[in-house]
Amino acid sequence: MSSTWAEDAHPAAVEISAPARVHVTLIEMNGSGERLDGSVGFALDEPRLRLRLVRADLLDCTGGTAAEHAALAAEVTRAAVALGVKDTVRVHLLSGIPAHQGFGSGTQLRLAVLEGLAHVNGRVLAHPELVALSGRGGTSGIGVHAFRHGGLLVDGGHLRRHKAAFAPSRFAEATATTGASLPPVLYAGHPPEHWGVVLAVPKGLSGLEGAAEREFMAANTPVPLPEVHEVSHTVLMGLLPALVEQDLPAFGSALTALQDVGWKRRHWDRPELRPWRRLVDILTAAGAVGGGLSSTGPLVYGLYDRTRHDDRALQERIATAAGRAGLPLESVRTTRFGTPATVETLGGTGVAR
């Protein structure tokens, strides 16, 4: 499906909001069957990316830090080329998603800028077209589908004939053939309102990116098929039934079980992350029912019952216990499962994506 022209063509300004995400795990990292990749994850209510785009005579970025301005300008220029429009907009960063911490900030920024720039030029992009223009989704579909659906997501990966080898999404973009960029959604749903998410970011660590992430993936694939089977079984017969039955303890136990098998175990075996595996236990001792590592880290998350635990008290227990264990935290916060991205024409009707 291609883009269409908005009825209020060329609105002067739009605001776009997009959720951060937790990436639980990749599923099929063996590659002996017809499909590979596949992933599990969920959108977050906070942190959340919020941008305002206004038509202008030149490109100008405001709000946030100099590094965020540079990232915004680069994405606007890229989006303008992809869309075939001018990059003459003023972009104001109202709130951002921390970079290189496991929140999926790069994908959300790229999608949001593309969506916003399209709207101020009078275009409404269909989701498959938006993803294709972004070049994301070549490995995991969680980021691109969190933008569209929010909630908890499971995607079905890629057919092997569309993707030659295991690679992070930004590198898979260059090698994937047509049809490989948008993994099918197998499940998209919103957990109960009282299921909370606690997010703990270790101090002094960052996730893998660029060449380091590509080298790690090459060195740690293929994953033995029995482990792939165990991951698949945990997702299909543990995680998803617990969600449908609203069994939070069982859901948390399934998340924790996924830390010790398959793709996620390879990340916990990284020397810089190995000591932080105890942080999952600290979260559960403080009141969470289970959790794990998001993406390549360093973000560690847990699930908890919002009716049983005060948010501030839970954060304080976790920060105190982590400090006593010699695991200082950059931040700890509580949030909920997130809603999809939205676009609003300033002074007009909001357009939910």
C-alpha positions in Angstrom: 0.0 0.0 0.0 1.4 3.4 -1.0 1.2 6.8 0.7 -1.7 9.1 0.3 -2.1 12.8 0.3 -3.6 14.3 3.5 -6.8 16.3 3.1 -5.2 19.1 5.1 -2.3 19.1 2.7 0.9 20.7 3.9 0.0 21.4 7.5 2.3 24.0 9.0 3.3 21.9 12.0 2.8 18.5 13.6 3.7 16.8 16.9 4.7 13.2 16.9 5.1 10.8 19.8 6.7 7.4 19.7 7.3 4.8 22.5 10.6 3.3 23.6 10.7 -0.5 23.7 12.1 -3.4 25.6 13.6 -6.1 23.3 13.1 -9.4 25.2 14.9 -11.8 22.8 15.5 -13.1 19.3 14.0 -16.5 18.8 15.4 -18.4 15.8 19.2 -17.9 15.6 20.0 -21.3 14.2 18.9 -20.9 10.7 18.5 -24.5 9.6 14.8 -24.1 8.8 12.8 -21.9 6.5 12.8 -18.9 8.8 15.3 -17.1 11.0 15.3 -14.2 13.5 11.8 -13.8 15.1 11.6 -11.7 18.2 9.7 -10.8 21.4 9.4 -7.4 23.0 7.1 -4.6 24.2 6.5 -0.9 24.0 7.0 1.4 27.0 4.8 4.3 28.1 8.0 6.1 29.2 10.6 7.1 28.1 8.8 8.4 25.0 10.1 10.4 22.0 8.2 13.6 21.4 9.0 15.9 18.4 7.4 19.0 17.0 8.1 19.7 13.3 7.3 23.1 11.8 7.8 24.1 8.1 10.7 26.7 7.9 13.1 28.3 5.5 16.0 26.1 6.7 16.8 23.1 8.8 17.0 23.9 12.5 17.0 21.6 15.6 16.2 22.8 19.1 15.7 21.2 22.5 17.9 18.6 24.0 21.7 18.4 23.7 24.1 19.1 20.9 24.5 15.4 20.3 20.7 15.1 20.0 20.6 18.0 17.6 23.2 16.3 15.4 21.2 13.0 15.4 18.0 14.9 14.6 19.5 16.8 11.7 21.0 13.6 10.2 17.7 11.9 10.4 15.8 14.8 8.8 18.3 15.0 6.0 18.0 11.2 5.4 14.2 11.3 5.6 14.1 14.2 3.1 16.1 12.2 0.6 14.0 9.1 1.1 10.7 11.1 0.7 11.9 13.3 -2.1 11.2 16.6 -0.3 13.1 19.5 1.2 14.6 19.2 4.7 13.6 22.8 5.5 11.9 22.3 8.9 12.4 23.4 12.4 12.5 20.3 14.7 12.0 20.8 18.4 12.8 17.8 20.7 10.2 17.9 23.5 11.4 14.7 25.1 13.8 12.0 24.0 14.7 8.3 24.5 18.2 7.6 25.9 20.5 6.4 23.3 22.6 3.2 23.4 20.9 1.9 26.6 18.6 -0.8 25.2 15.5 1.4 24.6 15.5 1.2 20.8 16.0 5.0 20.4 17.5 4.9 16.9 14.5 3.1 15.3 11.9 5.3 17.0 13.8 8.5 16.0 14.0 7.4 12.4 10.4 6.4 12.1 9.2 9.5 13.9 11.2 11.9 11.7 10.0 10.1 8.5 6.4 10.2 9.7 6.5 13.8 10.8 8.3 15.1 7.7 5.9 13.2 5.5 2.9 14.9 7.3 4.2 18.4 7.0 4.6 17.7 3.3 1.0 16.5 3.0 1.7 12.8 2.8 0.3 9.9 5.0 2.5 6.9 4.8 1.1 3.3 5.1 3.0 1.4 7.7 4.8 -1.0 5.3 6.0 2.0 3.3 7.2 3.8 6.4 9.2 0.8 7.4 10.6 0.3 4.0 11.8 3.9 3.8 13.3 3.6 7.3 15.5 0.5 6.4 14.8 -0.9 9.8 13.2 -4.3 10.7 15.8 -6.3 8.9 16.4 -8.5 12.0 13.9 -7.8 14.7 10.5 -6.3 14.0 9.9 -5.2 17.6 10.9 -1.6 17.1 8.9 -1.0 13.9 5.9 -2.8 15.2 6.0 -1.1 18.6 5.7 2.1 16.7 2.5 0.9 15.0 0.9 -1.3 17.6 2.3 -0.6 21.1 1.8 -3.3 23.7 3.5 -6.7 23.7 4.7 -8.1 20.4 5.9 -11.4 18.8 7.1 -11.4 15.2 7.8 -14.2 12.9 11.2 -13.2 11.5 12.3 -13.6 7.9 12.3 -16.3 5.2 15.8 -17.6 4.6 15.4 -16.9 0.9 15.0 -13.2 1.7 18.0 -13.0 4.0 21.3 -14.6 3.5 22.9 -14.4 7.0 22.4 -13.3 10.6 23.1 -9.6 11.0 21.9 -6.6 13.1 19.1 -4.7 11.5 21.2 -1.8 10.3 23.5 -4.2 8.4 20.7 -6.5 7.3 19.2 -3.6 5.5 22.0 -3.6 3.0 21.8 -7.3 2.2 18.1 -8.1 2.5 16.0 -8.6 -0.6 12.5 -7.2 -1.2 10.1 -8.5 1.5 12.6 -9.0 4.2 12.2 -5.7 6.0 8.9 -6.2 7.7 8.6 -9.4 9.8 5.0 -10.6 10.2 3.3 -9.8 13.5 2.3 -13.1 15.2 0.9 -11.5 18.4 0.1 -7.9 19.3 -1.8 -7.2 22.5 -1.9 -5.0 25.5 -1.2 -6.5 29.0 -3.5 -5.6 31.9 -3.3 -2.0 33.2 -2.0 -3.1 36.6 1.1 -4.8 35.1 4.0 -2.3 35.7 7.5 -2.3 34.3 10.6 -1.3 36.3 13.6 -0.2 34.3 17.2 -0.2 35.8 20.1 1.2 33.7 23.6 0.2 35.0 26.1 3.0 35.4 29.0 3.2 33.0 27.8 0.6 30.5 26.4 0.9 27.0 24.9 -1.5 24.5 26.6 -3.0 21.5 26.3 -1.0 18.3 27.8 -0.8 14.8 30.7 -3.1 14.0 30.8 -4.5 17.6 27.3 -5.7 17.4 27.8 -7.2 13.9 31.0 -9.0 15.1 29.2 -10.3 18.2 26.3 -11.7 16.1 28.7 -13.4 13.7 30.7 -15.0 16.5 27.6 -16.3 18.4 25.6 -17.8 15.6 24.2 -20.3 14.8 22.7 -21.1 18.2 22.2 -24.8 18.7 18.8 -26.0 17.6 17.8 -27.5 21.0 18.1 -24.0 22.5 16.0 -22.5 19.8 13.4 -25.1 20.5 13.5 -24.2 24.2 13.1 -20.5 23.5 10.2 -21.2 21.2 8.5 -23.4 23.8 8.9 -20.8 26.5 7.4 -18.1 24.4 4.5 -20.2 23.0 3.6 -22.3 26.1 4.8 -20.0 28.8 4.8 -16.3 28.0 1.8 -16.0 25.7 -0.6 -18.3 27.8 0.4 -16.3 30.9 -0.5 -13.1 29.1 -3.8 -14.3 27.9 -4.7 -15.7 31.3 -3.4 -12.5 33.0 -1.1 -14.6 35.2 1.6 -12.0 36.0 3.9 -14.4 38.1 3.9 -17.0 35.3 4.6 -14.2 32.7 7.6 -13.0 34.8 8.9 -16.5 35.3 8.9 -17.0 31.5 10.8 -13.8 31.0 13.4 -14.9 33.5 13.7 -18.3 31.9 14.5 -16.7 28.6 17.7 -15.2 30.1 19.4 -18.5 30.5 19.0 -20.0 27.0 19.5 -19.1 23.4 20.3 -15.6 22.2 19.9 -13.8 25.5 22.3 -16.2 27.3 25.0 -15.2 24.8 24.6 -11.6 25.9 24.7 -12.3 29.6 28.0 -14.2 28.9 29.7 -11.0 27.7 32.4 -10.2 30.3 31.1 -6.7 31.0 27.6 -7.9 31.5 28.2 -11.1 33.5 28.3 -9.4 36.9 25.0 -7.6 36.2 23.0 -10.8 35.8 22.5 -10.5 39.6 20.5 -7.3 38.9 17.5 -9.4 37.7 17.6 -11.2 41.1 17.7 -7.8 42.9 14.7 -6.7 41.0 12.7 -9.8 41.9 13.8 -9.6 45.5 12.5 -6.0 45.6 9.1 -7.0 44.3 9.3 -7.7 40.6 8.1 -11.1 39.4 10.8 -11.6 36.8 12.6 -9.8 34.0 15.8 -9.7 32.0 18.1 -7.8 29.7 16.7 -5.6 26.9 18.4 -5.9 23.5 22.2 -5.8 23.8 21.9 -4.0 27.1 22.6 -2.5 29.4 18.9 -1.9 30.3 17.6 -4.5 32.8 13.8 -4.6 33.2 11.3 -6.3 35.5 7.5 -6.7 35.8 5.6 -6.0 38.9 2.0 -5.6 40.2 1.2 -1.9 40.4 -1.6 -2.6 42.9 0.8 -4.2 45.4 3.9 -2.0 45.1 4.4 1.8 45.4 6.4 3.0 42.5 8.8 5.2 44.5 9.4 2.6 47.2 10.1 0.0 44.6 12.7 2.2 42.9 14.3 3.0 46.2 14.6 -0.6 47.2 16.2 -1.5 43.9 18.7 1.3 43.9 19.7 0.6 47.5 20.1 -3.1 47.0 22.0 -2.6 43.7 24.4 -0.2 45.4 25.1 -2.5 48.3 25.8 -5.3 45.8 28.4 -3.1 44.0 26.1 -2.6 41.0 25.5 1.2 40.8 22.7 2.4 38.6 22.5 5.3 36.2 18.8 5.4 36.7 15.8 3.4 37.9 12.2 4.2 36.9 8.8 2.6 36.8 6.4 2.8 33.8 3.7 0.8 32.0 3.3 -0.9 28.7 3.3 1.7 25.9 0.8 2.9 23.4 1.5 3.3 19.6 3.0 6.3 18.0 0.7 9.3 17.3 0.8 12.3 15.0 -1.1 15.4 15.7 -1.6 18.4 13.4 -1.1 21.4 15.6 -4.5 23.1 16.0 -6.2 20.3 14.2 -7.3 16.7 14.5 -4.9 14.1 15.8 -4.0 11.2 13.5 -3.2 8.0 15.4 -0.8 5.6 13.6 
